[in-house]
Amino acid sequence: MDTTLQDPLVGQVLDGRYRIDARVAVGGMATVYRAVDTRLDRVLALKVMHPTLAADASFVERFIREAKSVARLSHPNVVGVFDQGADGAYVYLAMEYVAGCTLRDVLRERGALQPRAALDILEPVLAALGAAHRAGFVHRDMKPENVLIGDDGRVKVADFGLVRAVDTVTSTTGAVLGTVSYLAPEQIENGTADPRVDVYACGVVLYEMLTGAKPHTGDSPAQVLYRHLNEDVPPPSASVPGLPFDLDELTAAATARNPEVRPPDAVALLSQTRQARAALTDEQLDAVPPGARAETHDTAHDRTSVIPRATGAVPRPLPVEQPADDVSAEDRLNRTSRLEMPPQEPPTRASVGGPGNRRRPSRAVLALIIALLTLGAGAGVWYITSGQFTQVPPLLTKTEAQARKALDDAGLDVREVKRKYSADDKRGTVMSTDPKAGSRIRDNGRVTLTVSLGPRIVTVPDLKNTPLEKAKNDLRERGLEPGMVTRQFSDEVERNAVISTDPAVGSERKSGSTVALTVSKGSRVSVPDVIGETVEDARAALREAGLGVEIESKRIFSEEDEGTVAIQRPGEEAHLAQGDKVTLTISKGQDMVEVPDVSGLDKDEAKQQLETAGFKVNVQRWFLGDSVWDQSPAGGEEAPRGSEVTIRVR
């Protein structure tokens, strides 16, 4: 039985136009239905805000903002919005309907994905977000549930319900909107939402695709949020041994806790993703991870679809939404929600008391008094034990002065103030406390504060002539990160050694900043012409020029003598670096073919036979007429295929 029939909107016509046929998904803020536009006779998806939220003007404004924002994005990887409106308590968006499944469905059915499949999904997602970022918008709720994979293999990003303009002022209400498993640290700390929060979420999604699991897990949203703030996303290869280092680097770049270290937007991350893919072999791209449920994975010869066909068409009808108490912890972590910051709780006190009864009690009354005295004693014990404890208030990101005041208001003192460098925490703000926030501590207890000194300032070292790998290690040891590597010819610096850095030597940067490296390709070498040379002579000439040699196993017919070089790649006067290879193809000699005897034939027939045999034909007319009376070479002789045969006609 289809339980979606219990939904009161199924079967109704909304706003006199949209006939709702089935419910396909339920989220924390809205429900999505499959519907038919009765005016245009087309299937579409109808996203209807929960009526309880429709009374909140801020939610309605956000809903309408989604329609306007996405309407401005014309991109093949963004789910289009057609219309927006309201019908009584129902506020809705009419959107493009994508028959297929969500990335969440794929992950539930398959577990970890092959790297090729993960990148095939990530690239169009980044293309869609890149278009939004360049248009001035931030999605703010990227997760597998919002990535739709059509039955035709197209990937689209949906649900721009939390979209915000890049230059919008950050809310300070103490509430954060989003999905806890994909929130960037700066969203959690201060509600900041620029394109880098989408980059972070995409990094988490990439990790989940490569490993089949989220990087930060917990029994409650608070545990997950704490890990986002305090733990780096681990390299995917820690869960999937053998995964290429390029994918670890890509994931680390996208999920850096310091937003300054991340790519600035999805366009930049897309560029890094394509570079990472180009560095991988087909074997690495098609390797099946251990966490995969393997029989549904594509092979190297069937890469056009990453959709498990057993999933069926999605959107699809779902059961009636369960009450909040019945929703699993995993579902709670996957839903978009408003995360209220916990208020600072003042210490609680309990009191008991009351006049005694001076009348002589009866047995029944005496029993009641004994029971009450027992309860009173228990309350007194609770008062003595609990009444002397309070909780450490949340102090992270507060200034030292604010933290001291909050502790004083809670009846607590400061034991010690430690100071440490931090690339992630603003100078002068609290990084951590001991005991931690929420810990029970006796009244008048003491708390140790660790306050940020801000990022450590590091001087860019002189790495000229340093081998690339050593230069990267030197940067990391100083607290800097190696960045993009570009290569150029150099007569002064050895191949694979550093020519220069950007920023330049002696520049001061924050710890964790990226330093780009320019690396030598070695001296520029002009490739000599070795066409027609023997293999030995050609190899000697190329090696003398400082070049390597690779000989193709397959030989070809050519005008060059047998055993000599027929083709070289790259050709003469190309410029390579020392040590680069030149590929040589060796000649089998000329392709000799027997010349047909065309004496006595009509000119046109003779010409056709010779051309069919692979020769060019030169016709010489001696007298009026079209009959061949002589040819050169003569019939029956051998000549190179493609050479010229002369016929004389009269």
Secondary structure, 3 states (H helix, E strand, C coil): CCHHHHCCCCCCEECCCEEEEEEEEECCCEEEEEEEECCCCEEEEEEEECHHHHCCHHHHHHHHHHHHHHHCCCCCCECCEEEEEEECCEEEEEECCCCEEEHHHHHHHHECCCHHHHHHHHHHHHHHHHHHHHCCEECCCCCHHHEEEECCCCEEECCCCCCEECCCCCCCCCEEEECHHHCCHHHHHHCCCCHHHHHHHHHHHHHHHHHCCCCCCCCCHHHHHHHHHHCCCCCHHHCCCCCCHHHHHHHHHHCCCCCCCCCCCHHHHHHHHHHHHHCCCHHHHCCCCCCECHHHCCCCCCCCCCCCHHHCCECCCCCCCCCHHHCCHHHHHHCCEEEECCCCCCCCCCCCCCCCCCCCCCHHHHHHHHHHHHHHHHHHHHHHHHCCEEECCCCCCCEHHHHHHHHHHCCCEEEEEEEECCCCCCCCEEEEEECCCCCEEECCCEEEEEEECCCCEEECCCCCCCEHHHHHHHHHHCCCEEEEEEEECCCCCCCCEEEEEECCCCCEEECCCEEEEEEECCCEEECCCCCCCEHHHHHHHHHHCCCEEEECCCCECCCCCCCEEEEEECCCCCEEECCCEEEEEEECCCCEEECCCCCCCEHHHHHHHHHHCCCEEEEEECCCCCEEEEEECCCCCEEECCCEEEEEEC
